[in-house]
Amino acid sequence: MPKAQSQPSLFDDDALNPAAPSPVAQAREPRAAPSYSAKDIEVLEGLEPVRKRPGMYVGGTDERALHHLFAEVLDNAMDEALHGHAKVIEVSLAADGALTVRDDGRGMPVDPHPKFPQLSALEVIMTMLHAGGKFSGKAYETAGGLHGVGASVVNALSERVEVTVWRDGSEWRQTFSRGKPVSGLLQIGPSRKHGTQVAFTPDPVIFGEDCSFRPARLHRMARAKAYLYRGVEIRWRCDPSRITDATPAEAVFRFPNGLADHLAEIAEGRETVTPEPFSGRIERQAEGGAVEWAVTWTPQGFGDSDGFLRSYCNAVPTPEGGTHETGLRTVLTRGLKAYAELTGEKRGALVTADDVMAEAGALISVFIRNPEFQGQTKERLSSADAQRLVEGALRDPFDHWLAGQPKTAAALLAFVVDRAEERLKRRKEKEVARASATRKLRLPGKLADCSGQAADGTEIFIVEGDSAGGSAKQARDRRTQAILPLRGKILNVASASLDQLRANKELADLTLALGVETGARFREEALRYERVIIMTDADVDGDHIASLLITFFYRTMPDLIRAGRLYLALPPLYRLSHGGRAEYARDDLHKDELLATVFKGKKPEISRFKGLGEMMPAQLKVTTMDPATRSLARVSLPRAEEMVAELVETLMGKKPELRFRFIQDNAEFAAEDLDV
């Protein structure tokens, strides 16, 4: 059972109500409110907001965020190439760790800015947020950079930045440090070259002492970028002293067929369903955009996955997908179903988008004006125009591709139909296998069941609400982990009547999901899962819900606890990150411990999770659900079970005076926990 003495109010509904002050609070003298006046209002000027909250601009301060700086500088060079102003981009990593990106484009403007005549346009771009040439569409119809944020963000988070520009017959140079100019704009001398070069070193104050770029990662990012625009040439160079693996010191990336070349490399050596992939590139001048795609299918899978779908917008990866991916899935699914109807294949009606994409390798790249993303780091495209662009561009080419090669189309349709029939067969087998031996088990509709047929090795997570349930469903292992979301706080069975207990839908759903009966009719062998895990938010409300659930299990099926089958998940309350390291803290004490040990002398970025639903599925998985990295607390009963019965009756029963007396007797422990 949870520690009753340290947090007695967790077991009292009234004590958790902000409108009802606890007896302990009433007994204390009121404390003076802290002062709050104009001097407490902090104004962040220039690029100070970026240094203060780097996570808002590059997603954190870990290794991924560090390499995001390179992506931003490379995107700006790529934008010049995408519009025909540059043909070659050079990327070089020096022995001292400085990274340089150079293009042979038009060169960053250096003339005085009309709104800030005392500053050059170059200095405005590098030192002011939301300053750039990508807003109006006059300089760039489509762009991948952060629309006036990328260059200045890189400048703000770098220890040193040196920008060299060749244009208008001269060479210009200016140096910056941590977002501020170190020198003015210097005219070095005459030059016939044209283009821009940005050399920068990330700031160890932001990213930690070990904030070195990884050559292998830079090499992979540069190569991937070259695939996204078939006309650009990217030259890679790295000082040999920086290389610790098989990454080449020099390389040239140029792919005339773009994504089709990339897909061919990925699928090399694999048997494909169609002899040639469905690929192409179409410019849609009327809509102001372009689409490039490449899709193939193989029963052998692609390494660790059966299939994949990778997407890009304006040459920037969108790892969380978006509307352009939706457009591709829709076109392929509708096209195959229409072809099935045309050829009289009635089973085509069974096909879904998941059947089409299950064993497909797909790449989709769109170029659109003014793209809209979810999040500053552009991980998911949300522009509705992108879906319309993809569907309009691919619909006819896919129909013609199918109609023009009947044997290939028939083979692909048969392959996809087989996937649909296998899916339906697995669903039916799953329903039969997980039915009771004596009766068909009626499961609650909101249960996301696991696919494992036996109880051994499986577990069910009981979570609060649809939001947390949604994150948990994405983070789980579908083979072994089931998710049952409950709505709010369940009934307190210790103070409820038998009729209330029978009428409660949440508890009825929970019992049905477990496959057992309550009271004397409980049978451990009927339990459908090996472990029952209560997973609630790491706060007071979460503890209260956990206590109500433990009370339910103790009162209605204590043998579940005696058998060691009931657990508490231990989700974190905080995430602390600095440099390339991130740690998670269970509570305030654990956070203070990490600050004093792991991050001693440093100022990590600290974020507080508002609840399980606020956590990214990947974070929830690694901290709370993955058996390889999580921690669980097993709920157990002491030998003197009569003490437990008395404690449950005191804290959860019908007599509030018993709770009041308990709070009075243990007020000093609550004061210690509350630090008052």
Buried (B, 14 or more C-beta within 10 A) or exposed (E): BBEBEEBBBBBBBBBBEEEEEBBBBEEEEEEEEEEEEEEEEEEEEBBBBBBEEBBBBBBBBBBBBBBBBBBBBBBBBBBBBBBEBBBBBBBBBBEEBBBBBBBBBBBBBBEBBEEEEEBBBBBBBBBBBEBBBBBEEEBBBBBBBBBBBBBBBBBBBBBBBBBBBBBEEBBBBBBBBBBEBEEEBEEEEEBEBBBBBBBBBBBEBBBBEEBBBBBBBBBEBBBBBBBBBBEBBBBBBBBEEBBEEEBEBEBEBBBEBBBBBBBBEBBEEBEBBBEEBBBBBBEBEEBBBBBBBBBBBBEEBBEEEBBBBBBBBBBBBBEBBBBBBBBBBBBBBBBBBBBBEEEEBEBBEBBBBEBBBBBBBBBBBBBBBBBBBEEBBBBBBBBEBBBBBBBBBBBEBBBEBBEEBEEBBBBBBBBBBEBBBEBEEEEEEBEEEBBEEEEEBEBBEBBBBBBBEEBEEBBBBBBBBBBBBBBBBEBBBEEBBBBBBBEEBBBBBBBBEEEEBEEBEBBEBBBBBBBBEBEEEBEEEBBBBBBBBBBBBBBEBBBBBBBBBBBBBBBBBBBBBEEEBBBBBBBBBBBBBBBBBBBBBBBEEBBEEBBEEBBEEBEBBBBBBEBBBBBEBEBBBBBBBBEEEBEBBEBEBEEEEEEBBEBBBBBBBEEEEBBBEBBEEBBEBBEEBEEE
